[in-house]
Amino acid sequence: MKTAKGPRRSPRFALSSKPLYVHLSELERGELERAAQAQNRSLSSTARSLLIGAMRAARLAAGKPEG
């Protein structure tokens, strides 16, 4: 019996052969783990979502259009 797959959290193109490694303090990792658990997502998916949100916020703060 197979387990049903959950929804995809990132688009296919995000599955890259060029991973990004990030060093976090124990405190930062704990915060990321709690956020991931609260959203029922993986650490990678949560980190990607937070990073993209921060980049979008930085663009908007700089007055640059989306995209």
C-alpha positions as CSV (number, residue, x, y, z in Angstrom):
1,M,0.0,0.0,0.0
2,K,1.4,3.4,-1.0
3,T,1.1,6.6,1.0
4,A,-0.5,9.4,-0.9
5,K,1.9,12.2,-1.7
6,G,1.2,15.6,-0.2
7,P,1.0,18.8,-2.3
8,R,4.1,20.2,-3.9
9,R,5.5,23.1,-2.0
10,S,7.7,24.5,-4.8
11,P,7.6,24.6,-8.6
12,R,9.5,22.0,-10.6
13,F,12.1,24.5,-11.7
14,A,13.1,24.9,-8.0
15,L,14.5,21.4,-8.0
16,S,17.9,22.6,-8.9
17,S,21.3,20.9,-9.2
18,K,22.7,24.0,-7.5
19,P,21.6,23.8,-3.8
20,L,22.1,26.7,-1.5
21,Y,23.6,25.9,1.9
22,V,22.9,28.2,4.8
23,H,24.5,28.2,8.2
24,L,22.1,28.9,11.1
25,S,22.8,29.2,14.8
26,E,21.0,26.7,17.1
27,L,18.5,29.4,18.0
28,E,17.8,30.3,14.4
29,R,17.4,26.6,13.4
30,G,15.0,26.1,16.3
31,E,12.9,29.0,15.1
32,L,12.9,27.6,11.6
33,E,12.0,24.1,12.8
34,R,9.1,25.5,14.9
35,A,7.8,27.5,11.8
36,A,8.1,24.4,9.6
37,Q,6.2,22.3,12.1
38,A,3.5,24.9,12.5
39,Q,3.0,25.0,8.8
40,N,3.4,21.3,8.3
41,R,6.2,21.9,5.8
42,S,9.8,20.7,5.5
43,L,12.7,22.8,6.7
44,S,13.7,23.4,3.0
45,S,10.3,24.4,1.9
46,T,9.9,26.8,4.9
47,A,13.3,28.3,4.4
48,R,12.6,28.8,0.7
49,S,9.3,30.5,1.4
50,L,10.9,32.8,4.0
51,L,13.8,33.7,1.7
52,I,11.5,34.5,-1.2
53,G,9.3,36.6,1.0
54,A,12.3,38.5,2.4
55,M,13.5,39.2,-1.2
56,R,10.1,40.4,-2.2
57,A,9.9,42.7,0.8
58,A,13.4,44.1,0.1
59,R,12.4,44.8,-3.5
60,L,9.3,46.6,-2.4
61,A,11.2,48.6,0.2
62,A,13.6,49.7,-2.5
63,G,10.7,50.8,-4.7
64,K,11.4,48.3,-7.4
65,P,8.6,46.5,-9.1
66,E,7.8,42.8,-8.7
67,G,9.6,40.3,-11.0
